[in-house]
Amino acid sequence: MIHDILLSLSNPHSARIPIEDLMVSDAISMFLHPCEKKILEEILKIIREHREIATFTRNYGLNTKAGSLDLEDPLQRGLYLQALASGIDNVLDKYLESIAKLEKDYLQNPSHSLLFIYHKVDTFQPLFSFLLKVVRDLKMQRLHGCAILQYLHQHMMHGDDQINKAVKMIQSSVNVVFLKQLTHWLLYGKVLDTYGEFFVQCSESRNSTLGSTSAGSGRHTATTLSDATSTYAEIWHYEICYEFLPHYLPPSWAEKVLFIGQTVLMFKVDASKKRKDAHSWHDSEKHNFGESLYNEKEHVFFKMIQELQYDPRLNVAHYERVIDEIKRYVTERLSQIAVDQADLMKQLKLIKDFFLLGRGELFLEFIKRTHSINRSPVTDATVRDLVKAFDSAAHSVNVTEDLEQFSFTIPKERIDNDDLCNFGYLQYITLQYKINWPLHLLFSPKVIERYNELFRFLMLIKRTQYDLHMIWCFHRENRVHMTNVKLLQLRNQLMFLVDNLQYYILIDVLESQYSILMNTVLDSTDFEHIQRAHCIFQANVLSLCFLLTDEEPSKTNVMNSIENPVLTILNKIFHLCDEFCNFAKTAHSTLTEQENTDYNLLEKEFEILIDKLLNLLIGLKAGSTSTPLSQFLLRLDYNHWFSTRKEEKQT
């Protein structure tokens, strides 16, 4: 019997437990005292717990092939699960060593009683109960990937020294997988994640902006956003899956890890491609650029990461210190390349000149040349006409030096969307920008899309202003002021509103915010600070231009916004300006009865809209960024003309 007990204790993978046959036989009552029977039941309980734990390690351990076992409810396989099973297996090794020693002792002294065996194995009973709880929790909660690390961290502190050591051993085994994945991402830009367990995941949804179609001629046809960013699009396919991030590691830490890996991916781009894109660099600077981000210092950072494996308490401060040190090196090196070699200052100036209409004469000429196709249906021929008009406008105002980095396109999804308001090609147009390496980290596809949102809005204002000025010229040439004062008053009010809106955006908002951004770039040696300053710049500009919404940039339509009431009113005013221009072109010198009715409707609508706009701006003026809005409100309601007029009509 003793031999069967020892055999059952040491062999958890046998098809049956030999001692169980004895428990169900009648002989046990004849040969064993009730106390011995109870001891035997306790030993059998330990054997069963050991077998259940050992079965788990056999099913999910390192030497198990997927699909080799017929499990009723298998867990999702992964490296972390394998490491956990391996760690538990290592913990059980001490138990098996104890059983082997017990068997040796019994052979030397066969007089040892059943109680002696129970006394030796009972010391492992608390450990087995804990390991069994871990196994059952794992199955019940369906834990996968880094969630296993989180579970172990919650149970790492235990009063029982034996269990405490076991948890640290298991945790160390699982942590090896985590640190291996972390090392490959930080140093080589690779995610070794066959089973989708790491908190940095690759998502193809980041590639949504690359599906647009473009048309053009000459060099501009080849310089498209898709062509310029397709090589670098991989860096934006990676994102943080916070459900896989262990809770003891803060989200800010994960964002730093993501940024470092994206930077490494940027440096892994083919050398010939990098040099081709870096056309603005001096030849003397090219040979100073190394192919590796770390300048052959990978072994230093590798050692720092691996040292975390020997931290038995998983001190989060150590993790943060290592990542901060790596990030500091990466951001300083990136800042040096971006400012000194990629000429960040010039690229920001180009962004301002083109996306933010800094070269106003270029886009005014473009609007003049495309005025005849304002309301034409958008087709491939329309796109070609727009590209030709842009080229022609650039040459006429002598803006050709930096034009090779920009081109027009109309994304296919915007053309197919019939829900957009009818503002002609302005509701579709997208300005594409060929980004200098490695500034793709600064100008992500989302950032460029937000710039395009601003660009379409500014172009709409400029075209509205141009249309009103053309009506002014028409009235002057035809001496309309001699017969129709009411029509001129409404025209002047509309011109006054649009001119002040443009001045507010271009001077009060863009110039002031751009100056702040440039000062930060000049004073900073850390690319992260530059990146943060640029994000703040873009967010402030979008907010002060009434374009900031909760929608995705690719889904936002500046021509029709429900979430932003100020933008909604401005769009209605732009529509009103359109209707007024069409009305003024065809109206008689002395308005007919029908024309007078139409005019009164336009005037009434304008009064309602300007009243709503002033009320909203007064409410927004109480915000933290109220200074530009206060200036805009002061200019718009100069001498309280609009508000006084409203009060006079009410009385």
C-alpha positions as CSV (number, residue, x, y, z in Angstrom):
1,M,0.0,0.0,0.0
2,I,2.8,2.4,0.9
3,H,4.4,1.7,-2.5
4,D,1.1,2.5,-4.3
5,I,0.9,5.8,-2.3
6,L,4.4,6.8,-3.2
7,L,3.8,5.8,-6.8
8,S,0.6,7.9,-7.0
9,L,2.3,10.9,-5.4
10,S,5.2,10.9,-7.9
11,N,3.4,10.1,-11.1
12,P,0.6,12.6,-11.8
13,H,0.3,11.7,-15.5
14,S,-0.8,8.0,-15.1
15,A,-4.2,7.0,-16.4
16,R,-5.4,6.0,-12.9
17,I,-4.5,6.4,-9.3
18,P,-3.5,3.0,-7.8
19,I,-4.4,3.9,-4.3
20,E,-8.0,4.7,-5.3
21,D,-8.7,1.0,-5.9
22,L,-7.9,0.3,-2.2
23,M,-10.2,3.1,-1.0
24,V,-13.3,1.5,-2.6
25,S,-12.5,-2.0,-1.4
26,D,-13.9,-3.6,1.7
27,A,-10.4,-4.6,2.9
28,I,-9.6,-1.0,3.9
29,S,-12.0,-1.3,6.9
30,M,-10.3,-4.5,8.0
31,F,-6.7,-3.4,7.9
32,L,-6.8,0.3,8.6
33,H,-7.8,2.2,11.7
34,P,-10.4,4.9,11.1
35,C,-7.7,7.5,11.8
36,E,-5.4,6.0,9.2
37,K,-8.3,5.9,6.7
38,K,-8.8,9.7,7.3
39,I,-5.1,10.3,6.7
40,L,-5.2,8.3,3.5
41,E,-8.2,10.4,2.3
42,E,-6.1,13.6,3.0
43,I,-3.2,12.1,1.0
44,L,-5.5,11.2,-1.8
45,K,-6.8,14.8,-1.8
46,I,-3.3,16.1,-2.3
47,I,-2.7,13.6,-5.1
48,R,-5.8,14.8,-6.9
49,E,-4.8,18.5,-6.6
50,H,-1.3,17.7,-7.8
51,R,-2.7,15.8,-10.8
52,E,-5.1,18.6,-11.8
53,I,-2.2,21.1,-11.7
54,A,0.1,18.8,-13.5
55,T,-2.6,18.2,-16.2
56,F,-2.8,22.0,-16.8
57,T,1.0,22.3,-17.2
58,R,1.0,19.4,-19.6
59,N,-1.8,20.8,-21.7
60,Y,-0.5,24.3,-22.0
61,G,3.3,23.9,-21.4
62,L,6.1,24.6,-23.7
63,N,6.3,21.1,-25.1
64,T,2.6,20.9,-26.0
65,K,1.6,21.3,-29.6
66,A,-1.6,23.1,-30.5
67,G,-4.4,20.7,-31.2
68,S,-2.6,17.7,-29.8
69,L,-5.0,17.4,-26.9
70,D,-8.7,17.0,-26.9
71,L,-9.8,19.7,-24.4
72,E,-13.5,20.4,-23.8
73,D,-12.9,24.1,-23.2
74,P,-9.4,25.0,-24.2
75,L,-7.9,28.3,-23.2
76,Q,-6.6,30.7,-25.9
77,R,-3.0,29.7,-26.4
78,G,-0.2,32.1,-26.1
79,L,3.4,32.7,-24.9
80,Y,2.3,34.0,-21.6
81,L,0.2,31.0,-20.9
82,Q,3.1,28.7,-21.8
83,A,5.4,30.6,-19.6
84,L,2.9,30.4,-16.7
85,A,2.6,26.6,-17.2
86,S,6.3,26.4,-17.3
87,G,6.7,28.4,-14.1
88,I,4.2,26.2,-12.3
89,D,6.0,23.2,-13.6
90,N,9.3,24.5,-12.1
91,V,7.5,25.1,-8.8
92,L,6.3,21.4,-8.8
93,D,9.9,20.2,-9.3
94,K,10.6,20.9,-5.6
95,Y,7.6,18.7,-4.7
96,L,8.8,15.9,-6.9
97,E,12.3,16.1,-5.4
98,S,10.7,15.8,-2.0
99,I,8.7,12.7,-3.0
100,A,11.9,11.1,-4.4
101,K,13.7,11.8,-1.2
102,L,10.7,10.4,0.8
103,E,10.8,7.2,-1.3
104,K,14.5,6.8,-0.7
105,D,14.0,7.3,3.1
106,Y,11.2,4.7,3.1
107,L,13.4,2.2,1.3
108,Q,16.1,2.7,3.9
109,N,13.6,2.4,6.8
110,P,10.4,0.4,5.8
111,S,9.0,0.9,9.3
112,H,7.9,4.5,8.5
113,S,4.1,4.8,9.1
114,L,1.4,6.3,6.9
115,L,1.4,9.3,9.2
116,F,5.1,10.0,8.4
117,I,4.3,10.2,4.6
118,Y,1.3,12.4,5.3
119,H,3.5,14.7,7.4
120,K,6.0,15.1,4.6
121,V,3.4,15.8,1.8
122,D,1.1,17.9,3.9
123,T,3.6,20.8,3.8
124,F,2.7,21.2,0.1
125,Q,-1.0,21.3,0.6
126,P,-1.3,25.2,0.9
127,L,0.8,25.6,-2.2
128,F,-1.3,23.1,-4.2
129,S,-4.5,24.9,-3.0
130,F,-3.1,28.2,-4.2
131,L,-1.8,26.8,-7.6
132,L,-5.2,25.2,-8.1
133,K,-6.9,28.5,-7.5
134,V,-4.6,30.1,-10.1
135,V,-5.4,27.4,-12.6
136,R,-9.2,27.6,-12.0
137,D,-9.2,31.5,-12.0
138,L,-7.3,31.4,-15.3
139,K,-9.9,29.1,-16.9
140,M,-12.9,30.9,-15.4
141,Q,-11.7,34.5,-16.3
142,R,-10.3,33.4,-19.7
143,L,-7.1,35.3,-19.0
144,H,-4.8,35.9,-21.9
145,G,-1.5,37.6,-22.6
146,C,-0.5,40.5,-20.4
147,A,-3.7,40.0,-18.3
148,I,-1.8,37.0,-16.8
149,L,0.9,39.4,-15.6
150,Q,-1.8,41.6,-14.0
151,Y,-3.3,38.6,-12.2
152,L,0.0,37.4,-10.8
153,H,0.9,41.0,-9.7
154,Q,-2.3,41.1,-7.7
155,H,-1.3,37.9,-5.9
156,M,2.4,38.4,-5.5
157,M,2.2,39.4,-1.8
158,H,1.4,36.4,0.3
159,G,1.9,35.6,4.0
160,D,3.0,32.0,3.3
161,D,6.7,32.1,2.5
162,Q,6.4,29.0,0.3
163,I,3.6,30.4,-1.8
164,N,5.4,33.8,-1.9
165,K,8.5,32.2,-3.4
166,A,6.3,30.2,-5.9
167,V,4.5,33.3,-7.1
168,K,7.8,35.1,-7.7
169,M,9.1,32.1,-9.6
170,I,6.0,31.9,-11.8
171,Q,6.0,35.7,-12.2
172,S,9.7,35.7,-13.2
173,S,8.9,33.0,-15.9
174,V,6.0,35.1,-17.4
175,N,7.9,38.3,-17.1
176,V,10.7,36.9,-19.3
177,V,8.2,36.8,-22.2
178,F,7.0,40.4,-21.5
179,L,10.6,41.8,-21.4
180,K,11.5,39.9,-24.5
181,Q,8.6,41.4,-26.4
182,L,9.4,44.8,-24.9
183,T,13.1,44.6,-25.9
184,H,12.3,43.7,-29.5
185,W,9.9,46.6,-29.8
186,L,12.1,49.2,-28.2
187,L,15.4,48.2,-29.9
188,Y,14.3,46.7,-33.2
189,G,10.8,48.0,-33.8
190,K,9.5,44.4,-34.0
191,V,6.4,42.9,-32.2
192,L,7.0,39.2,-31.6
193,D,3.4,38.5,-30.9
194,T,2.1,35.5,-32.7
195,Y,-0.9,35.2,-30.4
196,G,-1.9,38.9,-30.0
197,E,-0.9,39.3,-26.4
198,F,1.4,42.3,-26.2
199,F,-0.1,45.7,-25.4
200,V,1.4,47.2,-28.6
201,Q,-0.7,45.8,-31.5
202,C,-0.7,46.3,-35.3
203,S,-4.0,47.7,-36.6
204,E,-4.6,48.2,-40.3
205,S,-7.4,50.7,-39.5
206,R,-4.7,53.3,-39.3
207,N,-4.3,53.1,-43.0
208,S,-7.7,54.6,-43.8
209,T,-6.3,57.8,-45.2
210,L,-4.1,56.0,-47.8
211,G,-7.0,54.9,-50.0
212,S,-7.6,58.2,-51.7
213,T,-7.2,58.7,-55.4
214,S,-5.4,61.6,-56.9
215,A,-4.9,63.2,-60.2
216,G,-2.5,65.7,-61.6
217,S,0.1,66.5,-64.1
218,G,3.9,66.5,-64.3
219,R,5.7,66.3,-61.0
220,H,2.6,66.9,-58.9
221,T,1.0,63.7,-60.1
222,A,3.8,61.7,-58.7
223,T,3.9,63.7,-55.4
224,T,0.9,62.3,-53.6
225,L,0.2,61.6,-50.0
226,S,-0.2,58.0,-50.7
227,D,3.2,57.8,-52.4
228,A,5.0,59.9,-49.8
229,T,3.7,58.0,-46.8
230,S,3.2,54.5,-48.0
231,T,6.7,53.6,-47.1
232,Y,6.2,55.0,-43.6
233,A,2.6,54.0,-43.1
234,E,3.7,51.0,-40.9
235,I,4.5,53.3,-38.0
236,W,0.9,54.4,-37.7
237,H,-0.5,50.8,-37.9
238,Y,0.7,50.3,-34.3
239,E,-1.4,51.4,-31.3
240,I,-1.8,50.7,-27.6
241,C,-4.4,48.1,-26.5
242,Y,-5.0,49.3,-23.0
243,E,-7.0,46.1,-22.1
244,F,-3.7,44.2,-22.5
245,L,-1.6,46.7,-20.5
246,P,-0.9,45.5,-16.9
247,H,-2.6,47.9,-14.6
248,Y,0.5,48.5,-12.5
249,L,2.1,50.1,-15.6
250,P,0.6,53.6,-16.3
251,P,-0.8,54.6,-19.7
252,S,1.8,57.3,-20.0
253,W,4.5,54.7,-19.7
254,A,2.9,52.7,-22.6
255,E,2.7,55.8,-24.8
256,K,6.4,56.3,-24.3
257,V,7.1,52.7,-25.3
258,L,4.9,53.1,-28.4
259,F,6.7,56.3,-29.4
260,I,10.2,54.7,-29.1
261,G,9.2,51.7,-31.2
262,Q,7.7,54.0,-33.9
263,T,10.9,55.9,-34.0
264,V,12.9,52.8,-34.4
265,L,10.6,51.7,-37.3
266,M,11.2,55.1,-38.9
267,F,14.9,54.5,-38.8
268,K,14.5,51.1,-40.3
269,V,13.3,52.5,-43.6
270,D,15.5,51.6,-46.6
271,A,18.6,53.7,-46.8
272,S,18.1,54.7,-50.4
273,K,14.5,55.8,-49.7
274,K,15.7,57.9,-46.8
275,R,18.3,59.7,-48.8
276,K,15.9,60.2,-51.7
277,D,13.3,61.9,-49.5
278,A,15.9,63.9,-47.7
279,H,16.5,66.1,-50.8
280,S,16.9,69.3,-48.7
281,W,19.9,68.0,-46.8
282,H,23.4,69.2,-47.6
283,D,25.7,66.6,-49.0
284,S,28.1,67.3,-46.2
285,E,25.4,66.2,-43.7
286,K,24.4,63.0,-45.3
287,H,27.5,61.0,-44.4
288,N,27.1,62.0,-40.7
289,F,23.8,60.2,-40.5
290,G,24.0,56.6,-39.2
291,E,21.7,53.8,-40.1
292,S,21.0,52.9,-36.5
293,L,19.0,55.1,-34.1
294,Y,21.1,54.0,-31.2
295,N,24.5,54.4,-32.8
296,E,25.5,50.8,-31.9
297,K,24.5,51.4,-28.2
298,E,21.8,48.8,-28.4
299,H,23.7,46.5,-25.9
300,V,23.6,49.3,-23.3
301,F,19.8,49.6,-23.4
302,F,19.4,45.8,-23.8
303,K,21.3,45.3,-20.5
304,M,19.1,47.9,-18.8
305,I,15.9,46.2,-19.9
306,Q,17.1,42.7,-19.0
307,E,18.1,43.9,-15.5
308,L,14.4,44.4,-14.9
309,Q,14.1,40.6,-15.0
310,Y,16.0,40.4,-11.7
311,D,13.8,42.7,-9.8
312,P,11.7,40.3,-7.6
313,R,9.3,43.1,-6.5
314,L,8.5,44.4,-10.0
315,N,9.2,48.0,-9.0
316,V,7.3,50.2,-11.4
317,A,9.7,53.1,-10.8
318,H,12.5,50.9,-12.3
319,Y,10.4,50.4,-15.4
320,E,9.7,54.1,-15.7
321,R,13.4,55.0,-15.2
322,V,14.6,52.6,-18.0
323,I,12.0,53.8,-20.5
324,D,12.6,57.5,-19.6
325,E,16.3,57.1,-20.2
326,I,15.8,55.4,-23.5
327,K,13.3,58.0,-24.6
328,R,15.5,60.8,-23.5
329,Y,18.2,59.5,-25.8
330,V,15.8,58.9,-28.7
331,T,14.1,62.3,-28.5
332,E,17.3,64.3,-28.3
333,R,18.7,62.4,-31.3
334,L,15.4,63.0,-33.2
335,S,15.4,66.6,-32.3
336,Q,18.9,67.1,-33.7
337,I,18.0,65.3,-37.0
338,A,14.7,67.1,-37.3
339,V,15.9,70.6,-36.7
340,D,19.5,70.5,-38.1
341,Q,19.2,68.0,-41.0
342,A,15.5,67.7,-42.0
343,D,15.1,71.5,-41.6
344,L,12.0,71.4,-39.4
345,M,11.7,75.2,-39.3
346,K,11.4,75.4,-43.1
347,Q,8.9,72.6,-43.1
348,L,6.7,74.3,-40.5
349,K,6.9,77.5,-42.6
350,L,5.7,75.5,-45.7
351,I,2.8,74.1,-43.7
352,K,1.9,77.7,-42.8
353,D,2.3,79.0,-46.3
354,F,0.2,76.3,-48.0
355,F,-2.2,74.6,-45.5
356,L,-2.8,77.8,-43.5
357,L,-2.9,80.1,-46.6
358,G,0.3,82.0,-45.6
359,R,0.8,82.6,-49.4
360,G,-2.5,84.3,-49.8
361,E,-1.7,85.6,-53.3
362,L,-1.3,82.0,-54.6
363,F,-4.7,80.8,-53.4
364,L,-6.4,84.1,-54.4
365,E,-5.1,83.5,-58.0
366,F,-6.2,79.8,-57.7
367,I,-9.7,80.9,-56.7
368,K,-9.8,83.3,-59.7
369,R,-8.8,80.6,-62.1
370,T,-11.3,78.0,-60.7
371,H,-14.2,80.4,-60.3
372,S,-15.9,79.0,-63.4
373,I,-16.0,75.5,-62.0
374,N,-17.2,76.4,-58.5
375,R,-20.5,74.6,-58.9
376,S,-19.6,72.0,-61.5
377,P,-20.0,68.3,-60.6
378,V,-16.8,66.9,-59.4
379,T,-15.3,64.4,-61.9
380,D,-11.9,63.2,-62.9
381,A,-11.8,66.1,-65.5
382,T,-12.6,68.5,-62.6
383,V,-9.6,67.2,-60.7
384,R,-7.3,67.6,-63.7
385,D,-8.6,71.2,-64.1
386,L,-7.9,72.0,-60.5
387,V,-4.4,70.7,-60.7
388,K,-3.7,72.6,-63.8
389,A,-5.2,75.8,-62.3
390,F,-2.9,75.3,-59.2
391,D,0.2,74.9,-61.3
392,S,-0.8,77.9,-63.4
393,A,-1.6,80.1,-60.4
394,A,1.8,79.1,-58.8
395,H,3.7,80.2,-61.9
396,S,1.8,83.4,-62.3
397,V,2.7,84.5,-58.7
398,N,6.2,83.0,-58.9
399,V,5.7,80.4,-56.2
400,T,7.4,77.3,-57.7
401,E,10.4,76.6,-55.5
402,D,8.6,74.5,-52.9
403,L,5.7,73.5,-55.0
404,E,7.0,70.0,-55.6
405,Q,6.1,69.1,-52.0
406,F,2.4,69.8,-52.5
407,S,-0.3,68.6,-54.8
408,F,-4.1,68.6,-55.0
409,T,-6.3,65.5,-54.8
410,I,-10.0,64.7,-54.2
411,P,-10.5,61.5,-52.2
412,K,-12.8,59.0,-53.8
413,E,-14.9,58.6,-50.6
414,R,-15.7,62.3,-50.5
415,I,-16.9,62.4,-54.1
416,D,-19.2,59.4,-53.5
417,N,-20.7,61.1,-50.4
418,D,-24.0,62.8,-51.5
419,D,-24.7,64.1,-48.0
420,L,-22.2,66.9,-48.2
421,C,-23.5,70.5,-48.6
422,N,-23.1,72.1,-52.0
423,F,-20.0,74.3,-51.8
424,G,-18.5,73.0,-55.0
425,Y,-15.0,71.5,-55.1
426,L,-14.1,73.1,-51.7
427,Q,-16.0,70.4,-49.9
428,Y,-13.8,67.8,-51.5
429,I,-10.4,69.2,-52.0
430,T,-7.4,67.8,-50.2
431,L,-3.9,69.3,-50.2
432,Q,-1.2,66.6,-50.1
433,Y,2.2,67.1,-48.6
434,K,5.4,65.2,-49.3
435,I,7.0,64.9,-45.8
436,N,10.7,65.0,-45.3
437,W,12.2,62.1,-43.4
438,P,11.9,61.7,-40.4
439,L,9.2,64.3,-39.8
440,H,6.5,61.6,-40.4
441,L,6.6,61.2,-36.7
442,L,5.4,64.8,-36.3
443,F,3.1,65.0,-39.3
444,S,1.0,61.8,-38.9
445,P,-1.9,61.1,-41.3
446,K,-4.3,62.4,-38.7
447,V,-2.4,65.6,-38.3
448,I,-2.3,66.1,-42.1
449,E,-6.1,65.5,-42.2
450,R,-6.7,68.1,-39.6
451,Y,-4.5,70.6,-41.6
452,N,-6.7,69.8,-44.6
453,E,-9.8,70.5,-42.5
454,L,-8.3,73.9,-41.7
455,F,-7.3,74.4,-45.3
456,R,-10.8,73.7,-46.7
457,F,-12.3,76.1,-44.1
458,L,-9.9,78.9,-44.9
459,M,-10.4,78.4,-48.6
460,L,-14.1,78.7,-48.1
461,I,-13.7,82.0,-46.3
462,K,-11.3,83.3,-49.0
463,R,-13.6,82.3,-51.8
464,T,-16.6,83.9,-50.0
465,Q,-14.6,87.1,-49.6
466,Y,-13.6,87.0,-53.2
467,D,-17.2,86.6,-54.4
468,L,-18.4,89.6,-52.2
469,H,-15.5,91.7,-53.6
470,M,-16.6,90.8,-57.1
471,I,-20.1,92.0,-56.3
472,W,-18.6,95.2,-55.0
473,C,-16.8,95.7,-58.3
474,F,-20.0,94.9,-60.2
475,H,-21.9,97.5,-58.2
476,R,-19.3,100.1,-58.7
477,E,-19.1,99.6,-62.4
478,N,-22.9,99.7,-62.8
479,R,-23.4,102.6,-60.3
480,V,-25.9,100.5,-58.2
481,H,-25.3,102.8,-55.2
482,M,-27.2,105.5,-57.0
483,T,-30.5,103.6,-56.9
484,N,-30.3,100.8,-54.3
485,V,-28.9,101.7,-50.9
486,K,-30.5,98.8,-49.1
487,L,-28.7,96.3,-51.3
488,L,-25.4,98.0,-50.7
489,Q,-25.9,98.0,-46.9
490,L,-26.4,94.3,-46.8
491,R,-23.4,93.7,-49.1
492,N,-21.2,95.9,-46.8
493,Q,-22.4,94.1,-43.7
494,L,-21.5,90.7,-45.2
495,M,-18.1,92.0,-46.4
496,F,-17.5,93.5,-43.0
497,L,-18.3,90.1,-41.3
498,V,-16.2,88.0,-43.7
499,D,-13.2,90.4,-43.7
500,N,-13.1,90.4,-39.9
501,L,-13.5,86.7,-39.7
502,Q,-10.6,86.2,-42.0
503,Y,-8.5,88.8,-40.1
504,Y,-9.3,87.1,-36.8
505,I,-8.2,83.6,-38.0
506,L,-5.1,84.7,-40.0
507,I,-3.7,87.3,-37.5
508,D,-5.2,86.8,-34.1
509,V,-5.2,83.0,-34.2
510,L,-2.7,81.6,-36.7
511,E,0.1,84.2,-36.4
512,S,0.0,84.3,-32.6
513,Q,-0.1,80.5,-32.2
514,Y,2.5,80.0,-34.9
515,S,4.9,82.4,-33.1
516,I,4.5,80.4,-29.9
517,L,5.2,77.1,-31.8
518,M,8.3,78.5,-33.5
519,N,9.7,79.8,-30.2
520,T,9.2,76.4,-28.6
521,V,11.0,74.6,-31.5
522,L,13.9,77.0,-31.3
523,D,14.4,76.6,-27.6
524,S,13.9,72.8,-27.4
525,T,16.4,70.0,-27.8
526,D,13.8,67.3,-27.0
527,F,11.7,66.0,-29.9
528,E,8.9,65.1,-27.5
529,H,8.6,68.7,-26.4
530,I,8.4,69.7,-30.1
531,Q,5.8,67.1,-30.8
532,R,3.7,68.2,-27.8
533,A,4.0,71.9,-28.8
534,H,2.9,71.1,-32.3
535,C,-0.1,69.1,-31.0
536,I,-1.0,72.1,-28.7
537,F,-0.6,74.5,-31.6
538,Q,-3.0,72.5,-33.9
539,A,-5.5,71.9,-31.1
540,N,-5.6,75.6,-30.2
541,V,-6.0,76.6,-33.8
542,L,-8.8,74.2,-34.4
543,S,-10.5,75.3,-31.2
544,L,-10.2,79.0,-31.9
545,C,-11.4,78.5,-35.5
546,F,-14.5,76.6,-34.2
547,L,-13.4,73.4,-35.9
548,L,-12.7,71.2,-32.9
549,T,-15.2,68.3,-32.6
550,D,-15.3,64.8,-31.2
551,E,-15.5,63.3,-34.7
552,E,-12.6,61.7,-36.5
553,P,-10.8,64.1,-38.8
554,S,-11.5,62.1,-41.9
555,K,-15.2,62.1,-41.1
556,T,-15.5,65.8,-40.2
557,N,-17.1,68.1,-42.7
558,V,-16.4,71.8,-42.1
559,M,-19.4,72.5,-44.3
560,N,-21.9,70.8,-42.1
561,S,-21.2,70.5,-38.3
562,I,-23.9,69.7,-35.8
563,E,-21.6,69.5,-32.8
564,N,-20.2,73.0,-33.1
565,P,-22.9,75.7,-33.1
566,V,-20.6,78.5,-34.1
567,L,-19.4,76.6,-37.2
568,T,-23.0,75.8,-38.1
569,I,-23.9,79.5,-38.0
570,L,-20.8,80.4,-40.0
571,N,-21.7,77.9,-42.7
572,K,-25.2,79.3,-42.9
573,I,-23.7,82.8,-43.3
574,F,-21.5,81.4,-46.1
575,H,-24.6,80.0,-47.7
576,L,-26.3,83.4,-47.3
577,C,-23.4,85.1,-48.9
578,D,-23.7,82.7,-51.8
579,E,-27.4,83.4,-52.2
580,F,-26.8,87.2,-51.9
581,C,-24.1,87.1,-54.6
582,N,-26.4,85.2,-57.0
583,F,-29.2,87.6,-56.1
584,A,-27.1,90.8,-56.6
585,K,-25.9,89.7,-60.0
586,T,-29.4,89.4,-61.4
587,A,-31.3,92.1,-59.4
588,H,-32.6,95.1,-61.2
589,S,-31.4,98.6,-60.4
590,T,-34.8,99.2,-58.9
591,L,-35.9,96.1,-57.1
592,T,-39.2,94.5,-58.3
593,E,-41.8,93.4,-55.8
594,Q,-40.5,89.8,-55.9
595,E,-36.9,90.9,-55.6
596,N,-37.8,93.1,-52.7
597,T,-39.4,90.1,-51.0
598,D,-36.4,88.0,-51.6
599,Y,-34.1,90.7,-50.3
600,N,-36.1,91.1,-47.1
601,L,-35.8,87.4,-46.5
602,L,-32.0,87.6,-46.9
603,E,-31.8,90.6,-44.6
604,K,-34.0,89.0,-42.0
605,E,-32.0,85.7,-42.1
606,F,-28.7,87.7,-41.7
607,E,-30.0,89.6,-38.7
608,I,-31.0,86.3,-37.1
609,L,-27.7,84.7,-37.8
610,I,-25.6,87.6,-36.6
611,D,-27.6,87.8,-33.4
612,K,-27.0,84.1,-32.7
613,L,-23.3,84.4,-33.6
614,L,-22.8,87.3,-31.2
615,N,-24.6,85.5,-28.4
616,L,-22.4,82.4,-28.9
617,L,-19.2,84.4,-29.0
618,I,-20.1,86.3,-25.8
619,G,-20.6,82.9,-24.1
620,L,-17.3,81.5,-25.5
621,K,-15.4,84.6,-24.4
622,A,-15.5,83.4,-20.8
623,G,-13.2,80.4,-21.7
624,S,-9.5,80.1,-21.0
625,T,-8.5,81.1,-24.5
626,S,-10.8,84.2,-24.6
627,T,-8.3,86.9,-25.7
628,P,-8.5,86.2,-29.5
629,L,-12.3,85.8,-29.2
630,S,-12.6,89.1,-27.3
631,Q,-10.7,90.8,-30.1
632,F,-12.9,89.2,-32.7
633,L,-16.1,90.2,-30.9
634,L,-14.8,93.8,-30.4
635,R,-14.1,94.2,-34.1
636,L,-17.3,92.4,-35.2
637,D,-19.6,94.5,-33.0
638,Y,-17.6,97.7,-33.5
639,N,-19.3,100.6,-31.5
640,H,-22.0,98.0,-30.6
641,W,-23.5,98.6,-34.1
642,F,-25.1,95.2,-34.4
643,S,-26.3,94.9,-30.8
644,T,-27.7,98.5,-30.8
645,R,-29.5,97.8,-34.1
646,K,-31.1,94.7,-32.6
647,E,-32.4,96.7,-29.6
648,E,-33.8,99.5,-31.8
649,K,-35.8,96.9,-33.8
650,Q,-37.1,95.3,-30.6
651,T,-38.4,98.6,-29.3
